[in-house]
Amino acid sequence: DTAVSQTPKYLVTQMGNDKSIKCEQNLGHDTMYWYKQDSKKFLKIMFSYNNKELIINETVPNRFSPKSPDKAHLNLHINSLELGDSAVYFCASAMGSQYTEAFFGQGTRLTVV
Amino acid sequence: KQEVTQIPAALSVPEGENLVLNCSFTDSAIYNLQWFRQDPGKGLTSLLLIQSSQREQTSGRLNASLDKSSGRSTLYIAASQPGDSATYLCAVYGQAGTALIFGKGTTLSVSS
């Protein structure tokens, strides 16, 4: 049973399109995150939700909009995709306390052509 | 602003060697530190979590230490194996309501 699962694993799309990435966790965690790993493999936080409430919203273009329908799901919708959006996007989850271990999904490799 | 640095960026060792990966962070006010492993094209696998009140954690051949006052952590891998080849990432959790801040990783290659 996969703890944090993302779909799709690969996404190839044209510039200007709108796409969504879905994330689900079955760990009973109340905090979920989206991270972006750039071409240099550096991981950077984008968003964080705690109990469906947006906690962190880093400097990310407003073309990116997270949505959390419930504590177990955090989706990422991207409008008007640009070449620079090509990256690997990781979903993660943890219990709300800062003392707990974070678990990551397998990533979604987005390629914008 | 918290920054995490990992040295070296890459490391190649023969099988069987013991090795140490280094991680440093600029703000010692952290709640925990987590080490991850990332295989090419894969997600992150959590290896060890050290809470701020702890000095070290062990899991099998892995031992991670934490010195908050000096802003340093080390990951010790004993008797390395080719299967240990991966990128190792260090991340710290700082202020409450924030998220893990990552270093750029150390890419380890263990040759047989």
Backbone of each chain as ProteinMPNN parsed JSONL, in Angstrom:
{"seq_chain_A": "DTAVSQTPKYLVTQMGNDKSIKCEQNLGHDTMYWYKQDSKKFLKIMFSYNNKELIINETVPNRFSPKSPDKAHLNLHINSLELGDSAVYFCASAMGSQYTEAFFGQGTRLTVV", "coords_chain_A": {"N_chain_A": [[0.842, -1.202, 0.0], [0.778, 2.05, -1.054], [2.041, 4.89, 0.594], [2.083, 7.706, 0.133], [0.757, 8.837, -2.725], [1.021, 9.876, -6.101], [-0.492, 11.165, -9.025], [-0.463, 12.12, -12.453], [2.476, 10.024, -13.075], [4.179, 10.787, -15.053], [4.033, 13.627, -17.164], [3.476, 15.155, -20.101], [3.133, 18.049, -21.912], [1.78, 20.757, -23.871], [2.897, 24.164, -24.19], [0.941, 26.669, -22.642], [-1.221, 25.109, -22.048], [-3.535, 23.807, -19.526], [-3.081, 21.957, -16.581], [-3.431, 19.285, -14.16], [-2.185, 17.867, -11.128], [-2.483, 15.123, -9.019], [-2.626, 14.201, -5.557], [-2.534, 11.844, -2.956], [-2.738, 10.687, 0.37], [-2.423, 7.968, 2.658], [-1.833, 7.877, 5.297], [-2.988, 9.052, 7.421], [-2.195, 11.584, 8.055], [-2.211, 15.151, 8.768], [-1.143, 17.258, 7.474], [-0.049, 18.468, 4.386], [2.13, 18.791, 1.553], [3.464, 20.556, -1.3], [6.292, 20.245, -3.262], [8.869, 21.494, -5.405], [11.207, 20.199, -7.637], [13.945, 21.273, -9.227], [15.84, 21.485, -12.34], [18.408, 21.228, -11.467], [18.177, 19.57, -9.419], [17.386, 20.629, -6.996], [15.333, 20.884, -4.195], [12.411, 22.642, -3.421], [10.082, 24.237, -1.31], [6.665, 24.729, -2.137], [3.87, 24.915, -1.471], [1.869, 24.488, 1.498], [-0.523, 22.662, 3.311], [-2.622, 22.472, 6.113], [-4.909, 20.513, 7.697], [-6.72, 21.097, 5.607], [-6.373, 23.785, 5.345], [-4.626, 26.509, 3.946], [-1.287, 26.942, 4.671], [1.354, 27.566, 4.011], [2.52, 29.537, 1.416], [4.621, 29.906, -0.826], [6.748, 32.052, -2.826], [5.318, 31.751, -5.559], [4.228, 31.612, -8.913], [0.93, 32.854, -9.612], [-0.35, 31.219, -11.321], [-0.239, 28.736, -10.415], [-2.246, 26.729, -8.492], [-3.147, 25.339, -5.535], [-5.316, 22.769, -4.224], [-7.213, 21.476, -1.614], [-9.311, 19.073, -1.015], [-9.909, 17.418, 1.114], [-8.36, 16.168, 4.158], [-6.74, 14.125, 3.278], [-6.053, 14.524, 0.683], [-4.331, 16.471, -1.742], [-4.255, 18.561, -4.343], [-2.71, 19.87, -7.301], [-3.076, 22.463, -9.432], [-2.237, 23.778, -12.555], [-2.176, 26.58, -14.492], [-1.995, 27.826, -17.867], [0.564, 26.775, -18.841], [4.133, 27.07, -18.848], [7.397, 26.91, -20.418], [9.345, 26.983, -18.426], [8.145, 25.768, -16.304], [8.675, 23.154, -16.35], [9.683, 20.431, -14.515], [10.239, 18.314, -11.633], [7.608, 17.472, -9.582], [6.868, 17.111, -6.238], [4.816, 15.574, -3.852], [4.151, 15.627, -0.36], [3.665, 14.429, 3.006], [2.852, 14.892, 6.501], [2.413, 14.615, 10.077], [0.847, 17.277, 11.833], [2.518, 18.367, 13.81], [5.76, 19.714, 14.243], [7.619, 17.912, 14.928], [7.529, 15.558, 13.616], [7.998, 12.897, 11.185], [8.416, 13.356, 7.705], [6.859, 12.193, 4.738], [7.308, 11.287, 1.343], [5.899, 11.402, -1.958], [6.251, 9.644, -5.132], [6.805, 11.432, -7.053], [6.055, 13.666, -9.812], [6.881, 13.979, -13.052], [6.974, 16.724, -14.923], [6.855, 17.865, -18.165], [7.084, 20.504, -20.277], [6.412, 21.396, -23.522]], "CA_chain_A": [[0.0, 0.0, 0.0], [1.587, 3.251, -1.162], [1.653, 5.831, 1.63], [1.793, 8.966, -0.551], [0.736, 8.507, -4.144], [0.775, 10.99, -7.001], [-0.825, 10.838, -10.408], [0.269, 11.027, -13.079], [3.901, 9.983, -12.799], [4.77, 11.582, -16.118], [3.069, 14.516, -17.805], [4.062, 15.936, -21.189], [2.057, 18.899, -22.394], [2.233, 21.913, -24.638], [2.805, 25.493, -23.578], [-0.378, 27.289, -22.667], [-2.254, 24.201, -21.539], [-3.806, 23.723, -18.095], [-2.983, 20.567, -16.141], [-3.529, 19.044, -12.717], [-1.5, 16.727, -10.524], [-3.223, 14.729, -7.82], [-1.86, 13.555, -4.495], [-3.341, 11.238, -1.893], [-1.953, 9.978, 1.387], [-3.249, 7.088, 3.493], [-1.115, 7.784, 6.565], [-3.734, 9.744, 8.47], [-1.546, 12.863, 8.353], [-3.085, 16.31, 8.6], [-0.41, 18.302, 6.762], [0.455, 18.022, 3.085], [3.009, 19.772, 0.932], [3.975, 20.431, -2.66], [7.658, 20.691, -3.479], [9.326, 21.485, -6.795], [12.624, 19.867, -7.796], [14.333, 21.859, -10.514], [16.771, 20.704, -13.173], [19.625, 21.009, -10.694], [17.774, 18.634, -8.357], [17.152, 21.313, -5.738], [13.945, 20.804, -3.751], [11.961, 23.863, -2.786], [8.677, 24.199, -0.912], [5.742, 25.602, -2.853], [2.658, 25.111, -0.683], [1.599, 23.561, 2.581], [-1.874, 22.699, 3.841], [-2.857, 21.776, 7.37], [-6.358, 20.369, 7.86], [-7.349, 21.739, 4.45], [-6.121, 25.225, 5.373], [-3.341, 26.887, 3.376], [-0.368, 27.431, 5.688], [2.522, 28.131, 3.341], [2.358, 29.858, 0.005], [5.876, 30.565, -1.169], [6.676, 32.913, -4.009], [5.002, 30.893, -6.699], [3.286, 32.305, -9.803], [-0.456, 32.532, -9.282], [-0.848, 30.196, -12.243], [-0.26, 27.5, -9.635], [-3.273, 26.815, -7.453], [-3.381, 24.086, -4.823], [-6.653, 22.575, -3.681], [-7.262, 20.356, -0.687], [-10.718, 18.754, -0.744], [-9.944, 16.851, 2.458], [-7.006, 16.058, 4.723], [-5.964, 13.074, 2.623], [-5.804, 14.872, -0.718], [-3.864, 17.814, -2.089], [-4.049, 18.6, -5.778], [-2.023, 21.057, -7.806], [-3.538, 22.834, -10.767], [-1.345, 24.762, -13.162], [-2.752, 27.217, -15.683], [-1.123, 28.478, -18.864], [1.895, 26.22, -18.611], [5.283, 27.663, -19.516], [8.55, 26.007, -20.505], [10.047, 27.003, -17.146], [7.45, 24.963, -15.313], [9.18, 21.785, -16.447], [10.363, 20.066, -13.271], [9.581, 17.207, -10.937], [6.807, 17.981, -8.479], [6.701, 16.095, -5.196], [3.86, 15.752, -2.782], [4.62, 15.039, 0.894], [2.732, 14.59, 4.12], [3.381, 14.716, 7.858], [1.469, 15.069, 11.087], [0.998, 18.714, 11.963], [3.623, 18.753, 14.682], [7.046, 19.849, 13.561], [8.543, 16.89, 15.374], [7.254, 14.275, 12.967], [8.68, 12.527, 9.956], [7.694, 13.651, 6.472], [6.924, 11.139, 3.723], [7.171, 11.858, 0.016], [5.438, 10.597, -3.073], [7.278, 9.26, -6.098], [7.073, 12.562, -7.943], [5.443, 13.801, -11.135], [7.803, 14.682, -13.95], [6.233, 17.552, -15.872], [7.634, 18.397, -19.277], [6.303, 21.429, -21.105], [7.088, 21.515, -24.831]], "C_chain_A": [[0.877, 1.252, 0.0], [1.104, 4.295, -0.183], [1.242, 7.172, 1.031], [1.866, 8.67, -2.048], [0.35, 9.73, -4.966], [0.387, 10.451, -8.365], [-0.96, 12.116, -11.217], [1.739, 11.042, -12.678], [4.666, 10.81, -13.834], [3.667, 12.402, -16.786], [3.81, 15.347, -18.839], [2.933, 16.742, -21.812], [2.626, 20.105, -23.116], [2.092, 23.194, -23.819], [1.391, 26.022, -23.701], [-1.488, 26.408, -22.142], [-2.418, 24.344, -20.026], [-3.758, 22.254, -17.696], [-3.09, 20.485, -14.628], [-2.724, 17.82, -12.327], [-2.234, 16.413, -9.222], [-2.322, 14.022, -6.825], [-2.805, 13.047, -3.42], [-2.418, 10.557, -0.894], [-2.896, 9.175, 2.287], [-2.615, 6.887, 4.867], [-1.874, 8.434, 7.72], [-3.107, 11.072, 8.871], [-2.506, 14.025, 8.114], [-2.387, 17.458, 7.864], [0.145, 17.728, 5.465], [1.185, 19.164, 2.402], [3.148, 19.508, -0.563], [5.372, 21.034, -2.706], [7.948, 20.632, -4.978], [10.82, 21.163, -6.805], [13.04, 20.319, -9.18], [15.368, 20.988, -11.222], [18.092, 20.427, -12.471], [19.356, 20.151, -9.465], [17.52, 19.297, -7.019], [15.661, 21.318, -5.411], [13.544, 22.069, -3.012], [10.466, 23.78, -2.488], [7.859, 25.175, -1.748], [4.554, 25.95, -1.96], [2.615, 24.092, 0.455], [0.173, 23.77, 3.056], [-1.912, 21.928, 5.145], [-4.358, 21.726, 7.603], [-7.138, 21.188, 6.831], [-7.139, 23.258, 4.421], [-4.727, 25.527, 4.835], [-2.465, 27.525, 4.448], [0.815, 28.145, 5.056], [2.178, 28.36, 1.877], [3.597, 30.64, -0.383], [5.695, 31.387, -2.446], [6.541, 32.04, -5.244], [4.045, 31.665, -7.599], [1.841, 31.904, -9.503], [-1.122, 31.651, -10.325], [-0.932, 28.836, -11.546], [-1.303, 27.643, -8.529], [-3.473, 25.447, -6.821], [-4.826, 24.013, -4.357], [-6.657, 21.337, -2.8], [-8.717, 20.052, -0.344], [-10.929, 18.117, 0.625], [-8.51, 16.624, 2.915], [-6.135, 15.071, 3.979], [-5.563, 13.425, 1.199], [-5.325, 16.311, -0.864], [-3.51, 17.795, -3.565], [-3.379, 19.911, -6.166], [-2.482, 21.311, -9.226], [-2.638, 23.935, -11.312], [-1.99, 25.288, -14.439], [-1.666, 27.747, -16.605], [0.331, 28.046, -18.713], [2.961, 26.872, -19.464], [6.436, 26.661, -19.518], [9.258, 25.879, -19.159], [9.36, 26.221, -16.046], [7.907, 23.51, -15.34], [10.043, 21.475, -15.227], [9.724, 18.785, -12.761], [8.875, 17.789, -9.721], [6.541, 16.843, -7.496], [5.639, 16.528, -4.208], [4.424, 15.081, -1.532], [3.552, 15.231, 1.958], [3.439, 14.348, 5.437], [2.249, 15.027, 8.823], [1.801, 16.522, 11.375], [2.182, 19.157, 12.794], [4.927, 18.788, 13.906], [8.028, 18.778, 13.989], [8.424, 15.592, 14.585], [7.936, 14.134, 11.619], [7.802, 12.833, 8.749], [7.914, 12.516, 5.471], [6.572, 11.735, 2.368], [6.586, 10.854, -0.965], [6.566, 10.351, -4.057], [7.581, 10.358, -7.11], [6.292, 12.498, -9.242], [6.39, 14.612, -11.997], [6.982, 15.402, -15.01], [7.182, 18.098, -16.924], [6.721, 19.25, -20.135], [7.075, 21.66, -22.405], [6.466, 22.631, -25.682]], "O_chain_A": [[1.63, 1.487, 0.945], [-0.093, 4.575, -0.114], [0.19, 7.715, 1.371], [2.92, 8.299, -2.566], [-0.523, 10.51, -4.584], [0.879, 9.411, -8.802], [-1.512, 13.1, -10.725], [2.193, 11.974, -12.014], [5.671, 11.448, -13.519], [2.535, 11.945, -16.95], [4.674, 16.152, -18.491], [1.902, 16.189, -22.193], [3.806, 20.428, -22.984], [1.285, 23.286, -22.895], [0.73, 25.849, -24.725], [-2.574, 26.892, -21.825], [-1.571, 24.915, -19.34], [-4.321, 21.401, -18.382], [-2.875, 21.463, -13.912], [-2.598, 16.865, -13.094], [-2.56, 17.304, -8.437], [-1.375, 13.333, -7.204], [-3.751, 13.73, -3.026], [-1.433, 9.925, -1.276], [-3.992, 9.618, 2.63], [-2.827, 5.864, 5.519], [-1.437, 8.365, 8.869], [-3.45, 11.628, 9.915], [-3.477, 13.908, 7.366], [-2.984, 18.515, 7.657], [0.731, 16.645, 5.449], [0.903, 20.339, 2.637], [2.972, 18.382, -1.028], [5.607, 22.157, -2.26], [7.362, 19.838, -5.714], [11.601, 21.774, -6.075], [12.547, 19.809, -10.186], [15.716, 19.903, -10.758], [18.814, 19.5, -12.839], [20.206, 20.024, -8.584], [17.443, 18.611, -6.0], [14.833, 21.705, -6.236], [14.237, 22.517, -2.099], [9.684, 23.308, -3.314], [8.293, 26.292, -2.032], [4.265, 27.123, -1.72], [3.214, 23.018, 0.397], [-0.288, 24.903, 3.191], [-1.31, 20.862, 5.268], [-5.011, 22.765, 7.698], [-8.097, 21.881, 7.168], [-7.681, 23.936, 3.549], [-3.756, 24.876, 5.221], [-2.846, 28.523, 5.06], [1.226, 29.209, 5.518], [1.623, 27.493, 1.202], [3.632, 31.867, -0.288], [4.623, 31.402, -3.051], [7.524, 31.653, -5.875], [3.131, 32.316, -7.094], [1.567, 30.749, -9.178], [-2.315, 31.365, -10.233], [-1.6, 27.916, -12.018], [-1.242, 28.574, -7.726], [-3.913, 24.508, -7.483], [-5.477, 25.032, -4.126], [-6.163, 20.28, -3.194], [-9.295, 20.704, 0.526], [-11.995, 18.256, 1.224], [-7.563, 16.855, 2.163], [-4.909, 15.165, 4.038], [-4.802, 12.685, 0.574], [-5.828, 17.23, -0.218], [-2.584, 17.102, -3.986], [-3.469, 20.915, -5.459], [-2.297, 20.476, -10.112], [-2.321, 24.898, -10.615], [-2.308, 24.523, -15.349], [-0.562, 28.073, -16.169], [1.214, 28.872, -18.483], [2.743, 27.186, -20.634], [6.457, 25.706, -18.742], [9.717, 24.797, -18.795], [9.927, 26.031, -14.971], [7.561, 22.728, -14.454], [11.015, 22.177, -14.948], [8.799, 18.244, -13.368], [9.478, 18.513, -8.929], [6.061, 15.771, -7.865], [5.575, 17.684, -3.789], [5.108, 14.063, -1.64], [2.662, 16.072, 1.832], [4.48, 13.693, 5.494], [1.245, 15.629, 8.441], [2.939, 16.946, 11.174], [2.786, 20.195, 12.524], [5.154, 17.97, 13.014], [9.148, 18.725, 13.481], [9.143, 14.632, 14.859], [8.383, 15.105, 11.009], [6.594, 12.597, 8.772], [9.006, 11.956, 5.373], [5.672, 12.566, 2.249], [6.75, 9.642, -0.827], [7.697, 10.791, -3.847], [8.497, 10.233, -7.922], [5.917, 11.424, -9.711], [6.667, 15.777, -11.716], [6.375, 14.776, -15.879], [8.194, 18.721, -16.6], [5.711, 18.774, -20.654], [8.237, 22.065, -22.389], [6.907, 22.869, -26.806]]}, "seq_chain_B": "KQEVTQIPAALSVPEGENLVLNCSFTDSAIYNLQWFRQDPGKGLTSLLLIQSSQREQTSGRLNASLDKSSGRSTLYIAASQPGDSATYLCAVYGQAGTALIFGKGTTLSVSS", "coords_chain_B": {"N_chain_B": [[17.313, 33.795, 7.25], [16.914, 30.393, 6.798], [19.467, 28.26, 5.626], [20.696, 25.39, 4.007], [23.49, 23.359, 3.664], [25.297, 20.947, 1.876], [28.086, 18.884, 1.948], [30.462, 16.557, 0.668], [29.521, 17.51, -2.747], [29.538, 15.38, -4.427], [30.556, 11.965, -4.217], [32.755, 9.274, -4.452], [33.348, 5.944, -3.715], [35.045, 2.837, -2.927], [33.512, -0.381, -2.575], [32.656, -1.438, 0.688], [33.905, 0.488, 2.187], [33.764, 2.755, 4.971], [31.879, 5.729, 5.369], [31.307, 9.297, 5.527], [28.802, 11.693, 5.35], [28.199, 15.132, 5.099], [26.294, 17.778, 6.589], [25.254, 21.077, 6.923], [23.696, 23.821, 8.638], [22.331, 27.12, 8.764], [20.804, 28.415, 10.729], [20.449, 27.65, 13.991], [18.133, 27.151, 15.357], [16.269, 24.794, 15.135], [13.671, 22.325, 14.726], [13.647, 19.667, 13.959], [15.681, 17.321, 12.088], [16.038, 15.74, 9.023], [17.125, 12.949, 7.181], [17.261, 11.9, 3.828], [17.012, 9.586, 1.106], [17.498, 9.548, -2.38], [16.885, 7.845, -5.255], [17.854, 7.669, -8.727], [15.426, 9.208, -10.745], [13.419, 8.595, -9.001], [11.306, 8.826, -6.038], [11.612, 10.423, -2.757], [13.095, 8.721, -0.096], [12.646, 8.332, 3.277], [15.236, 8.235, 5.611], [16.327, 8.692, 8.222], [15.183, 10.387, 11.122], [15.999, 13.026, 13.165], [15.24, 14.435, 16.165], [15.24, 17.695, 17.701], [16.059, 17.507, 20.314], [17.588, 15.302, 20.399], [20.724, 13.551, 19.965], [21.696, 11.663, 18.247], [20.733, 9.172, 15.806], [20.091, 5.838, 14.86], [19.974, 3.429, 12.255], [20.189, 0.367, 11.175], [22.945, 0.085, 9.091], [23.316, 2.763, 9.097], [24.037, 5.848, 10.667], [23.088, 8.787, 12.136], [24.069, 11.956, 13.242], [23.554, 14.856, 15.306], [24.399, 18.162, 15.901], [23.242, 20.772, 17.226], [24.128, 23.264, 18.172], [26.403, 23.892, 16.741], [25.383, 23.815, 14.278], [25.375, 21.506, 12.623], [25.157, 18.305, 11.003], [25.832, 14.844, 10.603], [25.9, 12.051, 8.421], [26.612, 8.819, 8.798], [27.754, 6.066, 7.052], [28.169, 2.739, 7.263], [30.353, 0.177, 6.102], [29.978, 0.322, 3.174], [27.875, -0.398, 0.305], [27.288, -1.343, -3.147], [24.57, -0.962, -3.606], [23.999, 1.21, -2.064], [24.398, 3.416, -3.539], [23.263, 6.505, -4.488], [21.478, 9.649, -4.244], [21.88, 11.596, -1.408], [19.971, 13.41, 0.787], [19.702, 16.132, 2.987], [17.563, 17.661, 5.32], [16.047, 20.321, 7.111], [13.753, 21.201, 9.685], [12.48, 24.16, 10.547], [11.159, 26.934, 11.963], [7.937, 26.784, 13.567], [5.108, 25.908, 11.622], [6.317, 26.087, 9.236], [8.191, 24.516, 6.604], [10.067, 21.614, 5.53], [13.417, 22.406, 4.815], [15.681, 21.989, 2.306], [18.996, 20.698, 1.609], [21.311, 20.616, -1.181], [22.121, 18.116, -1.664], [24.159, 15.095, -1.613], [25.716, 13.172, -3.945], [26.246, 9.849, -4.036], [28.449, 7.313, -5.023], [29.07, 3.968, -5.071], [31.431, 1.641, -5.765], [31.852, -1.697, -6.996]], "CA_chain_B": [[16.708, 32.749, 6.438], [17.635, 29.123, 6.941], [20.107, 27.663, 4.451], [21.274, 24.075, 4.279], [24.591, 23.069, 2.746], [25.799, 19.571, 1.982], [29.425, 18.701, 1.398], [30.715, 17.051, -0.693], [28.398, 17.387, -3.675], [29.609, 14.028, -4.976], [31.526, 11.135, -3.511], [32.905, 7.924, -5.013], [34.123, 5.09, -2.807], [34.955, 1.4, -3.224], [32.647, -1.15, -1.697], [33.21, -1.82, 1.971], [34.393, 1.641, 2.948], [32.892, 3.555, 5.825], [31.928, 7.093, 4.862], [30.55, 10.319, 6.254], [28.225, 12.787, 4.58], [28.061, 16.282, 5.976], [25.191, 18.711, 6.383], [25.316, 22.211, 7.847], [22.561, 24.728, 8.514], [22.752, 28.434, 9.25], [20.035, 28.807, 11.903], [20.438, 26.488, 14.888], [16.801, 26.989, 15.961], [15.511, 23.826, 14.34], [12.882, 21.361, 15.488], [14.187, 18.35, 13.639], [16.482, 17.186, 10.873], [15.691, 14.464, 8.4], [17.943, 12.507, 6.065], [16.542, 11.167, 2.804], [17.736, 9.01, -0.016], [16.761, 9.633, -3.635], [17.449, 7.109, -6.374], [17.563, 8.379, -9.984], [14.076, 9.092, -11.27], [12.503, 8.097, -7.968], [10.949, 9.748, -4.976], [12.495, 10.489, -1.608], [12.866, 7.73, 0.95], [13.138, 8.802, 4.563], [16.206, 7.338, 6.244], [16.415, 8.93, 9.662], [14.7, 11.654, 11.641], [16.581, 13.374, 14.468], [14.578, 15.58, 16.765], [16.205, 18.684, 18.19], [16.543, 17.116, 21.643], [18.401, 14.105, 20.264], [22.076, 13.746, 19.456], [21.92, 10.758, 17.127], [19.772, 8.123, 15.502], [20.719, 4.745, 14.126], [19.119, 2.478, 11.561], [21.046, -0.564, 10.446], [24.317, 0.572, 8.87], [23.285, 4.217, 9.07], [24.011, 6.571, 11.942], [23.061, 10.225, 11.924], [24.296, 12.75, 14.448], [23.099, 16.241, 15.226], [24.963, 19.135, 16.832], [22.491, 21.993, 16.932], [24.86, 24.486, 18.511], [27.338, 24.203, 15.664], [24.641, 23.781, 13.019], [25.911, 20.43, 11.797], [24.722, 16.916, 11.117], [26.572, 13.924, 9.745], [25.319, 10.735, 8.164], [27.68, 7.825, 8.712], [27.338, 4.816, 6.42], [29.177, 1.708, 7.521], [30.506, -0.942, 5.157], [29.154, 0.713, 2.029], [27.562, -1.4, -0.719], [26.844, -0.704, -4.402], [23.162, -0.578, -3.47], [23.899, 2.493, -1.346], [24.577, 4.48, -4.525], [22.053, 7.333, -4.564], [21.691, 11.002, -3.723], [21.444, 11.714, -0.016], [19.494, 14.763, 1.047], [19.508, 16.557, 4.369], [16.538, 18.704, 5.388], [15.761, 20.759, 8.474], [12.455, 21.822, 9.951], [12.79, 25.284, 11.409], [10.089, 27.511, 12.761], [6.631, 26.143, 13.463], [4.305, 26.405, 10.519], [7.119, 26.149, 8.022], [8.327, 23.227, 5.948], [11.446, 21.165, 5.432], [14.305, 23.124, 3.914], [16.617, 20.98, 1.835], [20.269, 20.945, 0.98], [21.334, 20.209, -2.584], [22.382, 16.691, -1.723], [25.442, 14.47, -1.936], [25.523, 12.001, -4.797], [27.197, 8.81, -3.633], [28.639, 6.184, -5.935], [29.849, 2.904, -4.452], [31.829, 0.703, -6.818], [32.111, -3.062, -6.517]], "C_chain_B": [[17.557, 31.489, 6.504], [18.209, 28.658, 5.607], [20.787, 26.374, 4.872], [22.31, 23.756, 3.208], [25.065, 21.641, 2.969], [27.133, 19.461, 1.246], [29.865, 17.256, 1.669], [29.478, 16.932, -1.568], [28.349, 15.991, -4.291], [30.738, 13.276, -4.303], [31.545, 9.755, -4.154], [33.802, 7.119, -4.093], [34.042, 3.644, -3.278], [34.074, 0.714, -2.188], [33.373, -1.513, -0.4], [33.719, -0.668, 2.815], [33.318, 2.214, 3.846], [32.988, 5.001, 5.349], [31.017, 8.006, 5.662], [30.081, 11.386, 5.274], [27.927, 13.928, 5.543], [26.914, 17.194, 5.584], [25.363, 19.842, 7.381], [24.136, 23.142, 7.589], [22.883, 26.019, 9.255], [22.025, 28.87, 10.516], [19.877, 27.587, 12.806], [19.077, 26.244, 15.546], [15.944, 26.077, 15.094], [14.735, 22.91, 15.258], [13.326, 19.938, 15.2], [14.981, 18.408, 12.35], [16.21, 15.801, 10.323], [16.655, 14.185, 7.253], [17.084, 11.649, 5.141], [17.518, 10.559, 1.82], [16.861, 9.169, -1.253], [17.528, 8.864, -4.702], [17.051, 7.807, -7.659], [16.147, 8.134, -10.474], [13.043, 8.622, -10.264], [12.181, 9.188, -6.962], [11.969, 9.734, -3.855], [12.093, 9.422, -0.591], [13.459, 8.259, 2.243], [14.064, 7.766, 5.182], [16.181, 7.471, 7.763], [15.855, 10.304, 9.984], [15.362, 11.877, 12.991], [15.838, 14.589, 15.001], [15.599, 16.454, 17.467], [16.795, 18.301, 19.537], [17.464, 15.902, 21.587], [19.779, 14.442, 19.71], [22.366, 12.833, 18.274], [20.782, 9.773, 16.997], [20.479, 7.082, 14.655], [19.657, 3.883, 13.472], [20.013, 1.579, 10.729], [22.468, -0.051, 10.333], [24.415, 2.098, 8.869], [23.254, 4.791, 10.482], [24.063, 8.053, 11.631], [23.246, 10.926, 13.261], [23.826, 14.178, 14.215], [23.788, 17.069, 16.306], [24.312, 20.474, 16.507], [23.329, 23.242, 17.123], [25.829, 24.887, 17.416], [26.662, 24.169, 14.305], [25.118, 22.691, 12.075], [25.232, 19.099, 12.069], [25.602, 16.08, 10.203], [25.776, 12.648, 9.596], [26.481, 9.785, 7.914], [27.103, 6.547, 8.104], [28.461, 3.805, 6.6], [29.166, 0.662, 6.416], [29.663, -0.728, 3.902], [29.028, -0.408, 0.999], [27.14, -0.689, -1.997], [25.385, -0.237, -4.343], [22.958, 0.708, -2.694], [24.037, 3.669, -2.296], [23.254, 5.207, -4.745], [22.453, 8.752, -4.194], [21.098, 11.078, -2.327], [21.153, 13.177, 0.288], [19.28, 14.986, 2.54], [18.468, 17.678, 4.354], [16.268, 19.049, 6.837], [14.381, 21.39, 8.532], [12.703, 22.918, 10.965], [11.612, 25.745, 12.235], [8.78, 26.768, 12.533], [5.838, 26.765, 12.329], [5.094, 26.579, 9.234], [7.177, 24.755, 7.407], [9.8, 22.839, 5.931], [12.211, 22.001, 4.419], [15.457, 22.193, 3.592], [17.969, 21.549, 1.447], [20.219, 20.43, -0.447], [21.754, 18.755, -2.759], [23.828, 16.321, -1.981], [25.144, 13.227, -2.745], [26.634, 11.003, -4.528], [27.235, 7.707, -4.674], [29.561, 5.18, -5.252], [30.154, 1.861, -5.51], [32.177, -0.657, -6.228], [33.493, -3.541, -6.955]], "O_chain_B": [[18.769, 31.527, 6.29], [17.52, 28.663, 4.587], [21.374, 26.282, 5.95], [22.046, 23.868, 2.011], [25.213, 21.188, 4.104], [27.279, 19.882, 0.099], [29.671, 16.763, 2.78], [28.491, 16.316, -1.167], [27.281, 15.481, -4.63], [31.735, 13.858, -3.877], [30.501, 9.142, -4.373], [34.892, 7.564, -3.733], [33.085, 3.262, -3.952], [33.925, 1.192, -1.064], [34.557, -1.85, -0.408], [33.939, -0.821, 4.017], [32.129, 2.17, 3.533], [34.067, 5.452, 4.965], [30.103, 7.57, 6.361], [30.861, 11.91, 4.479], [27.46, 13.709, 6.661], [26.604, 17.361, 4.404], [25.593, 19.593, 8.565], [23.64, 23.239, 6.466], [23.613, 26.015, 10.246], [22.585, 29.63, 11.306], [19.241, 26.605, 12.423], [18.892, 25.232, 16.221], [15.022, 26.524, 14.412], [15.09, 22.734, 16.423], [13.373, 19.102, 16.102], [14.959, 19.401, 11.623], [16.158, 14.818, 11.063], [16.963, 15.071, 6.455], [16.303, 10.805, 5.58], [18.678, 10.96, 1.72], [15.65, 8.959, -1.201], [18.674, 9.188, -5.014], [16.017, 8.474, -7.698], [15.717, 6.987, -10.603], [11.917, 8.288, -10.634], [12.7, 10.302, -7.022], [13.036, 9.131, -3.966], [10.916, 9.25, -0.274], [14.642, 8.596, 2.297], [13.731, 6.584, 5.269], [16.033, 6.486, 8.487], [16.026, 11.257, 9.225], [15.295, 11.015, 13.866], [15.813, 15.643, 14.365], [16.698, 16.002, 17.79], [17.904, 18.718, 19.872], [18.052, 15.515, 22.597], [19.975, 15.477, 19.073], [23.172, 13.167, 17.405], [19.99, 9.562, 17.915], [21.347, 7.399, 13.842], [18.593, 3.634, 14.039], [20.533, 1.995, 9.693], [23.124, 0.219, 11.339], [25.495, 2.651, 8.66], [22.552, 4.296, 11.364], [24.971, 8.522, 10.946], [22.66, 10.541, 14.273], [23.717, 14.64, 13.079], [23.759, 16.713, 17.484], [24.769, 21.209, 15.632], [23.25, 24.175, 16.324], [26.057, 26.075, 17.182], [27.293, 24.461, 13.289], [25.251, 22.916, 10.872], [24.797, 18.805, 13.182], [26.06, 16.549, 9.161], [25.073, 12.219, 10.51], [27.229, 9.931, 6.947], [26.097, 6.018, 8.577], [29.579, 4.017, 6.129], [28.118, 0.311, 5.872], [28.751, -1.502, 3.612], [29.921, -1.24, 0.836], [26.681, 0.452, -1.942], [25.02, 0.765, -4.96], [21.85, 1.244, -2.669], [23.814, 4.811, -1.895], [22.256, 4.602, -5.135], [23.61, 9.025, -3.874], [19.958, 10.674, -2.097], [21.988, 14.056, 0.07], [18.745, 14.131, 3.246], [18.492, 18.542, 3.478], [16.259, 18.169, 7.698], [13.91, 22.015, 7.582], [13.089, 22.649, 12.103], [11.128, 25.021, 13.105], [8.541, 26.203, 11.466], [5.883, 27.974, 12.101], [4.599, 27.148, 8.261], [6.312, 23.917, 7.664], [10.669, 23.64, 6.276], [11.73, 22.271, 3.319], [16.123, 21.673, 4.487], [18.089, 22.698, 1.022], [19.21, 19.873, -0.878], [21.743, 18.227, -3.872], [24.614, 17.117, -2.495], [24.416, 12.34, -2.301], [27.81, 11.281, -4.763], [26.201, 7.232, -5.143], [30.694, 5.505, -4.899], [29.243, 1.266, -6.085], [32.717, -0.762, -5.126], [33.884, -4.666, -6.643]]}, "name": "protein", "num_of_chains": 2, "seq": "DTAVSQTPKYLVTQMGNDKSIKCEQNLGHDTMYWYKQDSKKFLKIMFSYNNKELIINETVPNRFSPKSPDKAHLNLHINSLELGDSAVYFCASAMGSQYTEAFFGQGTRLTVVKQEVTQIPAALSVPEGENLVLNCSFTDSAIYNLQWFRQDPGKGLTSLLLIQSSQREQTSGRLNASLDKSSGRSTLYIAASQPGDSATYLCAVYGQAGTALIFGKGTTLSVSS"}
